[in-house]
């Protein structure tokens, strides 16, 4: 055996017990259609200390069967309907999730411990889901056990079904079900303070009065409309049922590396940003997202050769979670897509200025706040054409991804194995409280410079 060997696969069907299964076809909202041509999100969780027993794999599959009814769209296939020109998530009585079992002689501790990732190896630990023509499964899973001990869980979820918030609700609920042998309780502790009335959503009210109740809402309520909605699915995928694939990254040219930023470093960056902002009399402290976004943006621009003489546009592209800002607000239980894109424009002249970190934090904060106001007003988000260098920052430092304990303890490493773009950065909460994990994709030459610039700012304090 060299690398990873597939032992077999099986279909795990949701166990509905006495409750009837929900609708067989789920229409996509305008938040979902944007993601039709995008490759599935591929996540790898590494558990080097996991002790594998035959019963481990059985529990892994049976717990998935128990939790799938709570996240019903994950069972289906993304399917093109030629009669209507729509793309929907279709489920049938035979629908289920393909779970692949594999074994590997790779060194899992080396994979988990090296900051620069061997992406050829990591891609063997996630399901190989082709996405060039519909239909395509929403969810696929691979369970890999290692000859030296330890296991990995590879999960492929198509983004049309849910954003990162929904994905990690699913993964964490599945892990708790596997660990405890039962689906987590739907009851929540009541607080005395007044809560927001999320029941004003028509669909939320309907689900409370229907026979089948979802503790996590996987559909977008029809009561929430927004002018940002495209009128046709074909805007996002014009050649359906074929999907024009994005170019696959050349792993020999692009390097993927993870960094853990501790609380002390974050605080130092905030202090430096505040010192630089004093000249503008703007004393509002930057958030962790703002200061890390600014520092990442400046460091990548420098690593790519941008200087203070460069006045060409340079963009930071990211998303705002619209759940709290929609009129009316979405329930926090909603697990579908609810992301609004935004971009911040700058140039080398501004990014490389002596007060570049402070001013860049301000620019990011202003753009995020403007985007929130646009969402609240129901106005159109217009990105325009981004003709220039782009840094793409996805995820949020508030999203905890290291709590997925399937009974083997918390993962040693969580990694996205489907980052495709030069200048792409994924940000999540780190393993330790107060830390942040960044995973960066850059070309070989730029990565070496980025590491020096990103980690070496303290020498200039």
Rosetta blueprint (number, residue, H / E / L):
1 X L
2 X L
3 X L
4 X E
5 X E
6 X E
7 X E
8 X E
9 X E
10 X E
11 X E
12 X E
13 X L
14 X L
15 X L
16 X L
17 X L
18 X L
19 X L
20 X L
21 X L
22 X L
23 X L
24 X L
25 X E
26 X E
27 X E
28 X L
29 X L
30 X H
31 X H
32 X H
33 X H
34 X L
35 X L
36 X L
37 X L
38 X L
39 X L
40 X L
41 X E
42 X E
43 X E
44 X E
45 X E
46 X E
47 X E
48 X L
49 X L
50 X L
51 X L
52 X L
53 X L
54 X H
55 X H
56 X H
57 X H
58 X H
59 X H
60 X H
61 X H
62 X H
63 X H
64 X H
65 X H
66 X H
67 X H
68 X H
69 X H
70 X H
71 X H
72 X H
73 X H
74 X H
75 X H
76 X L
77 X E
78 X E
79 X E
80 X E
81 X E
82 X L
83 X L
84 X L
85 X L
86 X E
87 X E
88 X E
89 X E
90 X E
91 X L
92 X L
93 X L
94 X L
95 X L
96 X L
97 X E
98 X E
99 X E
100 X E
101 X E
102 X E
103 X E
104 X E
105 X L
106 X L
107 X L
108 X H
109 X H
110 X H
111 X H
112 X H
113 X H
114 X L
115 X L
116 X E
117 X L
118 X L
119 X H
120 X H
121 X H
122 X H
123 X H
124 X L
125 X L
126 X L
127 X L
128 X L
129 X L
130 X L
131 X L
132 X L
133 X E
134 X L
135 X L
136 X E
137 X E
138 X L
139 X E
140 X E
141 X E
142 X E
143 X E
144 X E
145 X E
146 X E
147 X L
148 X L
149 X L
150 X L
151 X E
152 X E
153 X E
154 X E
155 X E
156 X E
157 X E
158 X L
159 X L
160 X L
161 X L
162 X L
163 X L
164 X H
165 X H
166 X H
167 X H
168 X H
169 X H
170 X H
171 X H
172 X H
173 X H
174 X H
175 X H
176 X H
177 X H
178 X H
179 X H
180 X H
181 X L
182 X L
183 X L
184 X L
185 X L
186 X L
187 X L
188 X L
189 X L
190 X L
191 X L
192 X L
193 X L
194 X L
195 X L
196 X L
197 X L
198 X H
199 X H
200 X H
201 X L
202 X H
203 X H
204 X H
205 X H
206 X H
207 X H
208 X H
209 X H
210 X L
211 X L
212 X L
213 X L
214 X L
215 X L
216 X L
217 X E
218 X L
219 X L
220 X L
221 X L
222 X L
223 X L
224 X L
225 X L
226 X L
227 X L
228 X L
229 X L
230 X L
231 X L
232 X L
233 X H
234 X H
235 X H
236 X L
237 X L
238 X L
239 X L
240 X L
241 X L
242 X E
243 X L
244 X L
245 X L
246 X L
247 X L
248 X L
249 X L
250 X L
251 X L
252 X L
253 X L
254 X E
255 X E
256 X E
257 X E
258 X E
259 X E
260 X E
261 X E
262 X L
263 X H
264 X H
265 X H
266 X H
267 X H
268 X H
269 X H
270 X H
271 X H
272 X H
273 X H
274 X H
275 X H
276 X H
277 X H
278 X H
279 X H
280 X H
281 X L
282 X L
283 X L
284 X L
285 X L
286 X L
287 X L
288 X H
289 X H
290 X H
291 X H
292 X H
293 X H
294 X H
295 X H
296 X H
297 X H
298 X H
299 X H
300 X H
301 X H
302 X H
303 X H
304 X L
305 X L
306 X L
307 X L
308 X L
309 X L
310 X L
311 X L
312 X L
313 X L
314 X E
315 X E
316 X E
317 X E
318 X E
319 X E
320 X E
321 X E
322 X L
323 X L
324 X L
325 X L
326 X L
327 X L
328 X L
329 X L
330 X L
331 X L
332 X L
333 X L
334 X E
335 X L
336 X L
337 X L
338 X L
339 X E
340 X E
341 X E
342 X E
343 X E
344 X E
345 X E
346 X E
347 X L
348 X H
349 X H
350 X H
351 X H
352 X L
353 X L
354 X L
355 X L
356 X H
357 X H
358 X H
359 X H
360 X H
361 X H
362 X H
363 X H
364 X H
365 X H
366 X H
367 X H
368 X H
369 X H
370 X H
371 X H
372 X H
373 X H
374 X H
375 X H
376 X H
377 X H
378 X L
379 X L
380 X L
381 X L
382 X L
383 X L
384 X L
385 X L
386 X L
387 X L
388 X L
389 X E
390 X E
391 X E
392 X E
393 X E
394 X E
395 X E
396 X E
397 X E
398 X E
399 X E
400 X E
401 X L
402 X L
403 X L
404 X L
405 X L
406 X L
407 X L
408 X L
409 X L
410 X L
411 X L
412 X L
413 X E
414 X E
415 X E
416 X E
417 X L
418 X L
419 X L
420 X L
421 X L
422 X L
423 X L
424 X E
425 X E
426 X E
427 X E
428 X E
429 X E
430 X L
431 X L
432 X L
433 X L
434 X L
435 X L
436 X E
437 X E
438 X E
439 X E
440 X E
441 X E
442 X E
443 X E
444 X H
445 X H
446 X H
447 X H
448 X H
449 X H
450 X H
451 X H
452 X H
453 X H
454 X H
455 X H
456 X L
457 X H
458 X H
459 X H
460 X H
461 X L
